[in-house]
Amino acid sequence: MVGCTICHAFGTPVTHRPRSADEWVGVIERMRHKIDVYSVIPNFDEHELALWLVGNGFGPDSKPRHFIAPPPPAGIAARVVVTEYDIGKPNTWAHDMAVEPSTGMAWVGDYFNDVLVRVDPTNGVQKIYPVPVKNSGVHTLQFDRQGTLWMTLQLSDMVVSFDPKTAHFRVYKGFRKGSLIHSFAYDPFGYIQYDAHGRIWMSEFGGNAVASLEPKSGQIKEYDNAHRGHPYGIAWTRRAVFGTRTIAVTGLA
């Protein structure tokens, strides 16, 4: 639950196939060392963990677990309509989506194919905007109150802004290599939050830091985390006693 579902949905054949203890040791070692920034599997003894898996439903002689289906929805939940839209190519990883407040359009980032996709939810019509960076890794999407869409490009250690009206991208470089920029700090209404100096803030999952960006000048500053970890979510908070503003982050050690 802690280490595997970052990349794999729980219950799929990849994660749920019965294995022997030796096979589980191999899987745990491979996942732990495959990508350093995602090495968040708790530091258990791998043989001990493998034996636990074999003895708790994931061994070669394990039987499928009994699943009790929940009852059908009732009340307002029964009137919900879910519409599914096909996005991109067979290898598309539609990672994050943001809804444009002024138009209701949905904007989707394709992590693998370096494109931004606009989806009209009223008719399903889509328009593709190529991101001006190759192997970019489009990750988090967030609008600010001026209508600008901001995106983190994890694989290229960059951030971009996008104007939906002009289709203009602006690329911001200068983050450390391997930063894996993850989340923006946003306000209670979901908009990118600017500080008193006009800067936006983000977490660096791979760089173990938080960073600020001044959009007009493009100036970037990175602040190392004092403890080893992978900062994930980030938010502004106000200290009640002193009235000072501070950044709070959540992460995986």
C-alpha positions as CSV (number, residue, x, y, z in Angstrom):
1,M,0.0,0.0,0.0
2,V,2.8,2.4,0.8
3,G,5.4,1.6,-1.8
4,C,3.7,-0.3,-4.7
5,T,0.6,1.7,-5.5
6,I,2.6,4.8,-6.5
7,C,3.0,3.0,-9.9
8,H,0.6,0.1,-9.8
9,A,-3.1,-0.1,-9.1
10,F,-3.7,-2.5,-6.2
11,G,-5.4,-5.7,-7.4
12,T,-4.1,-5.7,-11.0
13,P,-2.3,-8.8,-12.3
14,V,1.1,-7.1,-11.9
15,T,0.7,-6.5,-8.2
16,H,-1.7,-9.3,-7.2
17,R,-0.2,-12.3,-9.0
18,P,0.8,-15.0,-6.4
19,R,4.6,-15.4,-6.1
20,S,7.0,-17.4,-4.0
21,A,9.1,-15.8,-1.3
22,D,12.2,-15.7,-3.5
23,E,10.1,-14.1,-6.3
24,W,8.8,-11.5,-4.0
25,V,12.3,-10.7,-2.8
26,G,13.3,-10.0,-6.4
27,V,10.3,-7.8,-7.0
28,I,10.9,-5.8,-3.8
29,E,14.5,-5.3,-4.6
30,R,13.8,-4.2,-8.2
31,M,11.2,-1.7,-7.1
32,R,13.2,-0.3,-4.3
33,H,16.2,0.4,-6.6
34,K,14.5,1.0,-10.0
35,I,14.1,4.8,-9.7
36,D,15.8,6.5,-6.7
37,V,13.3,9.3,-6.2
38,Y,10.5,6.7,-5.9
39,S,12.4,4.5,-3.5
40,V,9.8,5.0,-0.8
41,I,9.2,1.4,0.2
42,P,9.6,1.2,4.0
43,N,13.0,-0.1,5.0
44,F,11.8,-3.5,6.0
45,D,13.9,-6.6,5.8
46,E,13.1,-7.9,2.3
47,H,13.0,-11.5,3.2
48,E,10.7,-10.8,6.2
49,L,8.4,-8.8,4.0
50,A,8.4,-11.5,1.3
51,L,7.4,-14.1,3.9
52,W,4.6,-11.9,5.2
53,L,3.2,-11.5,1.6
54,V,3.3,-15.3,1.0
55,G,1.5,-15.9,4.3
56,N,-1.2,-13.2,3.7
57,G,-2.8,-14.0,0.4
58,F,0.0,-13.4,-2.1
59,G,1.8,-16.8,-2.1
60,P,1.8,-19.4,-4.8
61,D,-0.9,-21.5,-3.0
62,S,-3.1,-18.5,-2.1
63,K,-6.7,-18.5,-3.1
64,P,-8.5,-15.4,-4.5
65,R,-9.7,-13.2,-1.7
66,H,-13.5,-13.1,-1.1
67,F,-14.9,-9.8,-2.2
68,I,-18.2,-8.4,-0.9
69,A,-19.7,-6.1,-3.5
70,P,-21.1,-2.8,-2.0
71,P,-24.8,-2.1,-2.4
72,P,-25.9,-0.1,-5.4
73,P,-26.0,3.7,-4.9
74,A,-29.1,5.4,-3.7
75,G,-30.5,8.9,-3.4
76,I,-28.6,11.7,-5.2
77,A,-25.7,9.3,-5.9
78,A,-28.0,7.3,-8.1
79,R,-28.6,10.3,-10.4
80,V,-24.9,11.0,-11.1
81,V,-24.0,10.8,-14.7
82,V,-20.4,9.9,-15.5
83,T,-19.1,10.6,-19.1
84,E,-15.8,9.1,-20.3
85,Y,-13.6,10.7,-22.9
86,D,-10.9,8.9,-24.8
87,I,-7.7,11.0,-24.7
88,G,-4.6,10.8,-26.8
89,K,-2.8,7.7,-28.0
90,P,-2.6,4.1,-26.6
91,N,0.6,5.0,-24.7
92,T,-0.9,8.3,-23.3
93,W,-0.5,8.9,-19.6
94,A,-3.2,11.5,-18.9
95,H,-1.7,12.3,-15.5
96,D,-3.4,15.5,-14.3
97,M,-6.4,17.7,-15.3
98,A,-7.5,21.2,-14.5
99,V,-10.8,22.8,-15.3
100,E,-10.6,26.4,-16.7
101,P,-12.8,28.5,-14.3
102,S,-13.9,31.0,-17.0
103,T,-14.9,28.5,-19.7
104,G,-15.4,25.1,-18.1
105,M,-12.9,23.6,-20.5
106,A,-10.9,20.6,-19.2
107,W,-7.1,20.7,-19.8
108,V,-5.2,17.4,-19.6
109,G,-1.5,16.9,-19.6
110,D,0.0,13.9,-21.4
111,Y,3.1,12.9,-19.4
112,F,4.7,10.8,-22.1
113,N,3.8,12.6,-25.3
114,D,4.6,16.2,-24.5
115,V,1.2,17.6,-25.3
116,L,-1.6,19.6,-23.6
117,V,-5.1,18.6,-24.5
118,R,-8.2,20.8,-24.3
119,V,-11.4,18.9,-23.9
120,D,-14.8,20.5,-24.3
121,P,-17.0,18.5,-21.9
122,T,-20.2,19.5,-23.7
123,N,-19.4,17.7,-26.9
124,G,-16.1,15.9,-26.4
125,V,-14.2,17.9,-29.0
126,Q,-10.5,18.0,-28.3
127,K,-7.6,20.3,-29.4
128,I,-4.0,19.4,-28.9
129,Y,-1.2,21.9,-28.0
130,P,2.4,20.6,-28.3
131,V,4.5,21.5,-25.3
132,P,7.7,23.2,-26.5
133,V,9.9,20.8,-24.5
134,K,10.8,17.2,-25.5
135,N,10.6,14.5,-22.9
136,S,9.0,17.0,-20.6
137,G,6.8,14.9,-18.3
138,V,3.8,17.1,-18.0
139,H,2.6,16.6,-14.4
140,T,0.7,19.0,-12.2
141,L,-1.8,21.5,-13.8
142,Q,-3.1,24.5,-11.9
143,F,-4.8,27.8,-12.9
144,D,-4.1,31.2,-11.3
145,R,-6.7,33.9,-10.9
146,Q,-5.5,35.7,-14.0
147,G,-6.5,32.7,-16.1
148,T,-2.9,31.4,-16.7
149,L,-2.4,27.7,-16.6
150,W,0.7,26.5,-14.9
151,M,2.3,23.1,-15.4
152,T,5.3,21.3,-13.9
153,L,7.5,19.4,-16.3
154,Q,8.9,16.7,-14.1
155,L,11.3,14.9,-16.5
156,S,13.0,18.1,-17.7
157,D,13.1,20.0,-14.4
158,M,11.1,22.9,-15.7
159,V,7.9,24.8,-15.1
160,V,5.8,26.3,-17.9
161,S,2.9,28.8,-18.0
162,F,0.3,28.7,-20.8
163,D,-2.2,31.4,-21.9
164,P,-5.3,29.6,-23.2
165,K,-6.4,32.7,-25.1
166,T,-3.1,33.1,-27.1
167,A,-1.9,29.5,-26.9
168,H,1.5,30.9,-25.8
169,F,3.8,28.9,-23.6
170,R,6.6,30.4,-21.4
171,V,9.2,28.0,-20.2
172,Y,11.0,28.5,-16.9
173,K,14.4,26.8,-16.5
174,G,17.0,26.8,-13.8
175,F,15.7,24.1,-11.3
176,R,18.3,21.6,-10.2
177,K,18.7,18.4,-12.1
178,G,16.5,15.6,-10.8
179,S,14.2,18.0,-8.9
180,L,11.0,16.2,-10.1
181,I,8.9,19.3,-9.4
182,H,5.6,18.1,-8.0
183,S,3.0,20.4,-6.6
184,F,2.1,24.1,-6.6
185,A,0.9,26.0,-3.5
186,Y,-2.6,27.1,-4.1
187,D,-5.3,29.0,-2.2
188,P,-8.5,27.6,-0.6
189,F,-10.3,27.9,-4.0
190,G,-7.7,25.9,-5.9
191,Y,-6.0,28.8,-7.6
192,I,-2.2,29.2,-7.7
193,Q,-1.3,31.4,-4.7
194,Y,1.2,34.3,-5.1
195,D,3.1,35.6,-2.1
196,A,3.6,39.2,-1.1
197,H,6.5,39.4,-3.6
198,G,4.6,38.0,-6.5
199,R,6.3,34.6,-6.4
200,I,4.7,31.2,-6.7
201,W,5.9,28.2,-4.7
202,M,6.3,24.5,-5.5
203,S,7.7,21.3,-4.0
204,E,10.6,19.3,-5.4
205,F,9.9,15.6,-4.8
206,G,13.3,14.5,-6.2
207,G,15.3,17.5,-5.0
208,N,14.2,17.3,-1.4
209,A,13.4,21.0,-1.5
210,V,10.8,23.7,-2.0
211,A,11.3,26.4,-4.7
212,S,10.0,29.8,-5.5
213,L,9.6,31.3,-8.9
214,E,9.1,35.0,-9.7
215,P,7.2,34.9,-13.1
216,K,8.1,38.3,-14.5
217,S,11.9,37.9,-14.1
218,G,12.0,34.1,-14.1
219,Q,14.1,34.1,-11.0
220,I,14.2,30.8,-9.2
221,K,15.3,30.0,-5.7
222,E,15.5,26.6,-4.1
223,Y,15.4,25.8,-0.4
224,D,16.7,22.5,0.8
225,N,14.7,20.4,3.2
226,A,16.6,20.0,6.5
227,H,15.5,16.3,6.7
228,R,15.8,13.5,4.2
229,G,12.5,13.1,2.4
230,H,10.5,13.7,-0.7
231,P,8.3,16.8,-0.4
232,Y,4.9,16.2,-2.0
233,G,2.1,18.6,-1.3
234,I,2.8,22.3,-0.4
235,A,0.5,25.0,1.0
236,W,0.6,28.4,2.6
237,T,-0.4,28.7,6.2
238,R,-0.6,31.6,8.7
239,R,0.8,31.4,12.2
240,A,-1.9,32.7,14.6
241,V,0.5,34.0,17.3
242,F,2.9,36.0,15.2
243,G,0.9,36.6,12.0
244,T,3.7,35.5,9.9
245,R,3.2,33.4,6.7
246,T,5.0,30.1,6.3
247,I,5.1,27.2,3.9
248,A,4.0,23.8,4.9
249,V,4.8,20.7,3.0
250,T,3.8,17.0,3.1
251,G,6.1,14.3,1.9
252,L,7.3,10.8,2.0
253,A,10.5,10.1,4.0
